[in-house]
């Protein structure tokens, strides 16, 4: 890859220190929530082609694709298949399976560049071969019955932006409904299959219902969220919730959407991502923080980190704020790999 052949040139191009590039290149870089596949479904966005920043300068979409992720040396990501809440219940499972096969076909069409992975061992083999490691996630557990899932799916965001038969969303219209009996059974079924229970988007009541029902020997996940202790928002998790996830050995991925971070939508700053990571680390420790960008999930990214290509700027900010290389390494990917090993073993 070009950046690995000339890291000094990459540092100059991004306006960051060589130290930032060196720390970045020495780390596993894993994103817990990439939503780019939604544009493939809607507009036929070709994941295998290098795109620009689109009509809105990387607002809403145009933030990632496989060539840019590889150019940026993002070594792994959970690729989300998002459930359409307006689709009829009877066709959701069929639609999910069709979407999974489409995503799988895209991945299989570039065997030298990307690999479909399920475990930490799979990830490490892909990374050693220079491939981007693609995990599969579902956003909206009402896509299909959990009993029909297998290890191909690594995480399920139980509830998305609307209430469902499984429980209530954190969105203002959700009215803080908890999980239903079906939602509690869903959590337990995910546990049985060793699939991450992802509590991004769920209502506060639903969050605690899930914690109570969850097998405490398995790590919980919040894949993409802001932190309420930095900026109060209905989409963010508070200190008590952060501690509950950390108590299971799980991880919290910080999102890049400026309005969740406390910035104006069209003038967000990457430093705000770091401030949210720092607060979560103060609450629970360095072992439980991660990146959960929500690239291409209809967010408007920080204007100094519009796409995946500028991700080393996040490391530059971390170093400037006194982060050690070890703390950075944990946040960029090592913490997620630890949680994944706890869930599925080192080489299952």
N, C-alpha and C positions, 0 to 999 in steps of 0.2 A: 504493500500500500504506500502511496506517495508520502503521507504524513510521517510514516515510520522511517522512510528513507531520508527525509529531511525535516526533522522536528523543529529545527531552528527557523526554517522558513515558515512553518505553520505558526510558530509563536509570533513571528514578525507580522504575518498576515492578520492575525487576530488581535494584535496589540497586547499580548500577554507575555509573561516571563518564560524563559526556557524551563525554569523549575516547574511551572504549572503544567507545561506539556509533558515533562518527564514523569511527574506524579500521575498525570492522567493516563499516559501510555503504560505505566506500571500497574494500573488498576484494572479489575473487572468493572466494566461500565454496563449496568443492567437497569433498564427502565421497567417499572412495574405496571405501566398502563400506556400503551400506544394505540390510538383509535383510528389510524390511517385507513384501515380496511373499510371503514364506513363509507369513504369516498369511492372506493372500488365498487361497492354495492350500488351507490346512488348514481354515480357519473361514469363508472368504468375507469376510474383512476388507475393507471398502470403502476403497480408497486415496483416493478422491475426496471422502470425508466427513471432517469434523473430529472426531477422537475425543478422549476423555479418556485418563487414565493407566491405565485398566483395573483389574482385580481386585487387582493386586499393586503398585499405585502406581508404574507404569512400570518394574517389574522384569519381565524376559523379553519384554514387548511393551508397546504403548501409548506408544511413544517418538516415532513419526513418522507422518505421512500427508501427502498433497500439500497440503491447505490449511495445515497447520501449517508445513511446509517453506517455503511461500511467505510465510506470515506472518513467519517467522523470517528471511526473505531468504537461505535456502540456495540459491545460484544454480545449483548443479549437484550431481549425485551419480551414482555408479555403482550401479545397481539390480541386485542379485544374484538370479539364478535358481539356487537350490541343488539339487544332485542328491541324490535319495534313495538312500543307499547300499544299501538293502534291496530296491530295485526290481530286477527281473530285467534282465539285460543287453539282452535283445531289445527291451524296451519303453522303454528310457531315451531314445533319440533321439526317438521319437515323442512321449514325454511332454514332453521339452524343447521341441520345436517347438510343441506345444499351449500350454505355459506362455508361450513367447515371444509367441505370437499373443494370448494373454489380456492380457499386460502391454502389448503394443502397442495393443490395443483400449482399455485404460484410458487410456493416454497420448493417443490420438487422440480420445477422448471429451471432452477438455478442451483444445482447441487454443489457447485464450486464456491458459491457465495453465501448460502444460507442453509441451515438444517433445522428440521422440526425436532424439538427436544422436550423431554418430560422430567428429567432428573438433573441433579448437580453433576453426576458423572457424564450424562449426555452433553450438558453444557460445556464441560471442560474438554471433552473430545472435540466438540465443534470449534471452541476457541483455539485449541492447539492446531487445528487444521486451517485457521484463519477464516472461519465461517461465522456469520452472525447467527446466534442461537435464538430461534423463534419458539417461545412458549405460546400456548393458546389459552385464552381466558374468555369467559362469558360475562357480559354486563347485562344483568337482568335475569335472575334465576327462573323466572316464569317462562323462559324459552322452552324448557322441557323438564320432565321429571328427573330428579337427581339420580334415581335408580338406573337410568339409561346411560349415565355418564361413565367413562372409563378414564384411565390415566392420561389420555391425550390432552384433556383439559386440566390445567394446573390450578386455576382459581375461578371462582364464581362470585361476582358481585351480586349478592342475594337480591337486593332491591335497587332499582335505578331511579329515574326522575319522577316516576308516578307510583301511586299505590298499586299493589297487585294482590293476588290471592295469597301471597307469601307474607305480606306485611306492608308497613308504611314507609314512605320516603321522608328524607330530611327536608325536602323542598317545602316552602311555606304552605302550599295547599294540602300537604300530607296530614296536617292536624295531629302530628306526633302519635300516630297509631303504632302499636307494637307489632311484633310478629304474630301471625295467626298460628293455629295449631299446625297447619300445613307448612308454615315457615319454620317452625321449630323442628318438625320432622325432616325438612329439607336440610337444615344445618346438620342434623345427626347423620343423614344419608351422605352428605359431603365428607363428614368425618370418617365414615366407614370406608370411603373410597380414597381417603387421604388426598383430598382436594382442598386447597386453601378456601376457607370461609372469609370472603372479602366484605368488610363492613363499611366501605365507602358508600355514600348516598343513603344509608339506612337512617331512619329516625332515631332520636336518642333512646326512646323506649324500646324500639326494635333492636338497637345496639345491645342494650343490657339483657334483653330476652335472649339474644344470640349467645352472649357471654355465659349466661346461666345454663343454656342447653349444650354448649360446646364441650367437647372432650378436651380437658385442660392439659392433656399430654401432647396436644398438637398446637402449633403456633397459629394465631389469628393474623389476619392481614387487613390493613387499610391501604389500598393500592394507590389512591390519588386523592389528596385532601389538603386543605389548609389547616392551620393551627389556631384555635380560638384564643389562646393565651397571647397571641401577637395581634390578631385582628378578629373581632367578633363577627361571625357570619354563620348563617344557617347551614352552610355546607361544610363547616370546619369541625374538628374534634377538640374536646377540652382536655385538661390535664388528667382528669380522672379516667377518661377513655384511653388516653395515651398509656397510662400506667397499666390499665387492664390488658391492653394488647402486649405490652412488654412483659407482663407477668407470665404470659404463655410462651414467651420466646419469639413472638411475632415481630413484624416491622410495620412502620408507618411511612408511606411514600408521599412526599410533598409535591403538590401540583404546581403548574406554572401559570395558571389563570390569575391575572393581576387583581381582579376584584375580590378573589378569595384571600389574596395576600395583603390587601389593604392599599393597593395602588389604583389609579384611574385605569380603565380598561385599555385605553390606547396609548398609555405611557408607563407601562409596567417596567420594573427593574429587576435584573437577575439577583441583585443583592437581597431583595425581599424573599426570594426562595431560600437563601442562606439563613436569613433571620428566623424563618419558620423552622428550618432544620435545627438551628441552635436551640430554640426554645424546647423542642421535643427532646433534644439530647439533655438539656438541663433537667427536664422532668424525669426522664427514664434512663438516661445513659447513652453513650455513643453507639451501643450495639443494636439499636432498634430504629434507626433512621435510614431512609432510602429515597430514591428519586422515583416520582410517579407523575411524569410530565403531563399526560393527557394530550400529547401531540396529536394535532388534527381532530381533536374532539370538540370542534367548534369553539375553541378558546382563542384568545389573542395573547400570544406569548410575550414575555418581556422584550422590549424593543432593542435591548443590547444582547439578546440571546434569542433571535427570532426563530431559528431552526436548529436542528441537531448539529449542524456544522459549527456552531459557536459554543458548544457545550464546555470546552476547556476554559471559557471565561468564568464559569461557575467555580472552577478550581482556583483560578487567580484570585477571585473574591474571597474564597475560603482561606487561602494562604495569607492574604492581606489582613484578614480578621483574626489571624493567629492559630488557625487550625494546623494540627500536625499532619504529616503525610499518612499516618496510620488512621487517624480519624476520617480523613478524606477517602481513603481506600474503603473503609467500612461503609460510608454513606453511598459511594458510587456503585457498590455491588456486593461487597463481601458479606454485609449483613443479610441480604436476601439469600445468598447461597447458604449461609449458616442455617437460616430458617427453613430453606428447602430441604437441606439434609436432615433437619429435625423432623420434617414432615414425611419425607420419602426415602431416607437413607442416603448414604454417600454414593452408591452406585446401583440403585434398585433397577 
